[in-house]
Amino acid sequence: MIEFLFLVGFTIALLATGLSFIGIIAAMAVGFIVMALAGMVGLMFKLLPWIVLIAVIVWLLKGRDKTAHQCRDYCYKRSRRYHNARRY
């Protein structure tokens, strides 16, 4: 919201100084891009503790999933048995 208010104020200031319409459009486009990037970086820093917390939880729980290992081993053994049976 602050970014939008900045763009409105910026446009009014450019209109008051008598800049051309093309100059105002170009300045608004550049201002929008800069403020959008600044807003995304600010949001990233605001959400950084939650992102770190989720990464730590995933890292801790990653080794507890034995079902995936069992399924992978079962499929590997079955495929090896199938390939060995086809050779003879």
Protein Blocks (a to p, Z undefined) as FASTA:
>chain_A
ZZmmmmmmmmmmmmmnopafklmmmmmmmmmmmmmmmmmmmmmmmmmmmmmmmmmmmmmm
mmmmmmlmmmmmmmmmmmmmmmmmmmZZ
